[in-house]
């Protein structure tokens, strides 16, 4: 109905004819040039444990809370994304997606957890004994993690920025494997390193209770396939994809130029055929 009304107006008024037909493809161009959506997967991820400060934990789980451990046993998660292949839109926001990889298990009283999310400040400079922004999950420990502090639940406020929190829901033993928890934050480029275009996010929790809180790491599917095909069902684990970062991007220049060229060609051809603008 909208297109029909537009055409009636075009036929009755030559001035509106020029405006209407040029405006229509222009709107399509603007829509096509708007930022698209990209998805990046983690290139490094691991958790660290205060009670075992020099041990590397880079297995299939990102464990931030352990069943039956009290609040003094701190676990924190480090996740890194490489955004060098993307052109970020100005002031774009982002969504961190995490998937539960193991049941939240306490049959008597399953509990929810509040998870704090921090970003390692862009162009972070490591102090002595601390890994830099080029950290890897093969070396990460509680003692050398970038932006860490000695507390059980927070990070070094001079090297990190608090982005906010999200809450996981109470659940039974098996109902939440694969459940996705999403956390949104703004100004992604603010926390992205100018040199290598990486961003590091850090997760902590101060929630009490006896339930596990395990997210899948980037190694989960590979390790799950190996364990689930070794003939021993006792060590099988769910195969779940690791952390993802979703955000807006600017179209490639070549793509934008192509769209503009096609639009310009369409207008020229229409004009030659007498289909655009008043005849003089």
C-alpha positions in Angstrom: 0.0 0.0 0.0 2.8 2.4 0.8 4.5 1.9 -2.6 1.2 2.4 -4.4 0.5 5.7 -2.7 4.0 6.9 -3.5 3.6 6.1 -7.2 0.3 8.0 -7.4 2.0 11.1 -5.9 4.9 10.7 -8.4 2.6 10.6 -11.4 0.7 13.7 -10.4 3.6 15.9 -9.5 6.9 16.1 -11.5 8.7 17.9 -8.8 7.8 15.1 -6.3 8.8 12.6 -9.0 12.5 13.6 -8.8 12.5 13.6 -5.0 10.6 10.4 -4.5 12.5 8.2 -6.9 15.9 9.4 -5.7 14.9 9.2 -2.1 13.8 5.6 -2.3 17.1 4.1 -3.4 19.0 6.5 -1.1 17.2 5.0 1.9 18.2 1.6 0.7 21.8 2.7 0.5 21.8 4.1 4.0 20.3 1.0 5.3 22.9 -1.2 3.6 25.8 1.0 4.9 24.6 0.8 8.5 26.8 -1.1 10.8 26.5 -4.9 10.6 26.9 -7.5 13.3 30.0 -9.5 13.8 30.8 -12.4 16.2 34.3 -13.1 17.6 35.3 -16.2 19.5 37.8 -16.2 22.3 41.4 -16.7 21.4 42.6 -17.2 25.0 40.6 -18.1 28.1 41.3 -19.7 31.5 40.5 -19.4 35.2 42.8 -18.8 38.1 42.6 -20.0 41.7 43.8 -18.0 44.7 44.4 -21.2 46.8 46.8 -22.5 44.1 48.3 -19.2 42.8 51.0 -20.6 40.6 49.0 -23.3 38.8 47.6 -23.0 35.2 43.9 -24.0 34.7 43.3 -23.9 31.0 41.1 -26.9 30.5 37.6 -27.2 29.1 35.9 -25.3 31.9 35.9 -21.7 33.0 35.2 -22.2 36.6 34.2 -19.2 38.6 32.5 -20.9 41.5 33.1 -24.5 42.9 30.6 -26.7 44.7 31.1 -26.9 48.4 33.9 -24.3 48.4 33.5 -21.4 50.7 33.8 -17.8 49.7 37.4 -17.5 50.6 38.5 -19.7 47.7 38.6 -17.3 44.9 38.4 -18.2 41.2 38.5 -15.6 38.5 38.2 -15.9 34.7 40.3 -14.2 32.0 39.0 -14.1 28.3 40.7 -12.5 25.3 39.2 -11.6 21.9 41.1 -10.5 18.8 39.2 -7.8 16.9 41.9 -7.0 14.4 39.8 -8.3 11.4 36.9 -5.9 12.2 36.3 -2.2 11.7 34.4 -1.1 14.8 31.5 1.3 14.5 31.9 4.5 16.6 31.0 4.0 20.3 29.7 0.5 19.5 28.4 -1.7 22.3 29.1 -5.4 22.6 27.5 -8.5 24.1 29.5 -11.2 25.8 27.9 -14.6 25.4 28.8 -17.4 27.8 27.4 -21.0 27.9 27.0 -23.2 30.9 29.1 -26.3 30.4 28.3 -28.3 33.5 25.2 -28.5 35.7 24.8 -26.1 38.6 24.6 -28.9 41.1 23.2 -28.8 44.6 20.1 -31.0 44.9 19.1 -29.5 48.2 19.3 -25.8 47.3 20.4 -24.8 43.8 21.5 -21.2 43.9 22.0 -18.3 41.5 25.2 -16.3 41.2 26.0 -12.7 40.6 29.0 -12.4 38.2 31.1 -9.2 37.9 32.6 -8.3 34.6 35.7 -6.1 34.2 37.8 -5.0 31.2 41.6 -4.8 31.2 42.3 -1.2 30.4 43.4 -0.6 26.8 47.2 -0.5 26.3 47.7 -1.9 29.8 51.3 -2.0 31.0 52.3 -4.9 33.1 54.2 -4.6 36.3 57.1 -6.9 37.3 56.1 -10.5 37.5 52.8 -9.8 35.7 51.8 -11.0 32.2 51.0 -8.2 29.7 48.1 -7.8 27.3 49.7 -10.6 25.2 49.0 -13.1 28.0 48.2 -16.7 27.0 46.1 -19.3 28.7 49.1 -21.6 28.8 50.8 -19.3 31.2 48.1 -17.6 33.2 48.0 -18.1 37.0 46.6 -16.2 39.9 49.9 -14.6 40.7 50.7 -13.3 37.1 47.3 -12.6 35.7 47.2 -9.0 34.2 45.0 -6.6 36.2 44.6 -9.1 39.1 44.8 -8.2 42.8 45.0 -10.3 45.9 41.4 -10.0 46.8 38.9 -12.9 46.4 36.3 -11.1 44.3 37.7 -8.0 42.5 40.5 -6.8 40.3 43.1 -4.0 40.4 41.1 -0.8 40.0 44.1 1.1 38.5 44.4 -1.5 35.6 40.8 -2.5 35.0 37.4 -1.0 34.5 34.2 -2.4 36.1 31.6 -2.9 33.3 28.7 -4.3 35.4 27.2 -7.6 36.6 24.8 -10.3 35.5 23.0 -13.0 37.4 22.7 -16.7 36.7 19.4 -18.4 37.6 18.8 -21.2 40.0 18.6 -24.5 38.3 18.4 -28.2 38.9 21.2 -30.7 38.3 20.9 -31.1 34.5 18.5 -28.5 33.1 21.0 -25.7 32.3 23.8 -27.3 30.3 24.2 -25.1 27.2 22.2 -22.2 28.7 23.5 -18.9 27.3 24.1 -16.0 29.6 24.6 -12.6 27.9 26.2 -9.5 29.2 26.0 -6.2 27.4 28.4 -3.2 27.7 29.0 0.0 25.8 32.1 1.6 24.1 33.9 -1.5 23.0 36.7 0.4 21.4 37.5 2.1 24.7 38.9 -1.2 26.0 40.4 -2.4 22.8 44.2 -2.2 22.5 45.4 0.1 19.7 48.4 -2.1 18.9 47.0 -5.6 18.5 43.2 -4.9 18.6 42.6 -7.3 21.4 40.3 -6.9 24.4 40.5 -8.8 27.7 37.5 -9.4 30.0 37.7 -10.6 33.5 34.9 -12.3 35.5 34.6 -12.7 39.3 31.9 -13.6 41.7 31.3 -13.0 45.4 28.1 -15.2 45.5 27.9 -17.5 48.5 26.3 -21.0 48.1 27.4 -24.5 47.2 26.6 -24.6 43.5 29.1 -24.9 40.7 29.3 -22.2 38.1 31.1 -23.4 35.0 31.2 -21.8 31.6 32.6 -23.5 28.5 36.1 -22.5 27.4 37.3 -22.3 23.8 38.8 -25.8 24.3 35.6 -27.4 25.4 34.4 -29.0 22.2 37.8 -30.3 21.2 38.4 -31.9 24.7 34.8 -33.2 24.8 35.2 -35.0 21.5 38.3 -36.7 22.7 36.9 -37.7 26.0 33.5 -38.8 24.6 35.2 -41.0 22.0 37.7 -42.7 24.3 35.4 -45.6 25.2 35.1 -44.6 28.8 31.6 -43.0 29.5 32.7 -42.1 33.0 34.7 -39.1 31.9 32.3 -37.8 29.2 31.5 -34.1 29.2 29.0 -31.9 27.3 30.4 -30.4 24.1 29.6 -26.7 24.3 31.1 -23.8 22.4 33.2 -21.2 24.2 32.9 -17.5 24.9 31.7 -15.2 22.1 31.7 -11.4 21.6 29.0 -9.9 19.5 29.3 -6.3 18.3 28.6 -3.8 15.4 31.0 -3.3 12.6 31.4 -0.9 9.7 31.1 -2.4 6.2 34.2 -2.8 4.2 35.1 0.3 1.9 34.9 -1.9 -1.2 31.4 -3.1 -0.3 30.2 0.5 0.4 31.7 1.7 -2.9 30.0 -1.1 -4.8 26.6 -0.2 -3.3 27.0 3.5 -4.2 28.1 2.6 -7.7 25.1 0.4 -8.3 22.8 3.1 -7.0 24.4 5.8 -9.2 24.2 3.5 -12.2 20.5 2.9 -11.5 19.8 6.6 -11.4 21.6 7.3 -14.6 19.9 4.6 -16.5 16.5 5.7 -15.3 17.2 9.3 -16.3 18.3 8.2 -19.8 15.0 6.3 -20.1 13.1 9.4 -19.1 12.0 7.7 -15.9 13.5 10.3 -13.5 12.8 14.0 -13.2 10.7 16.3 -15.3 11.2 16.5 -19.0 12.5 19.9 -20.2 
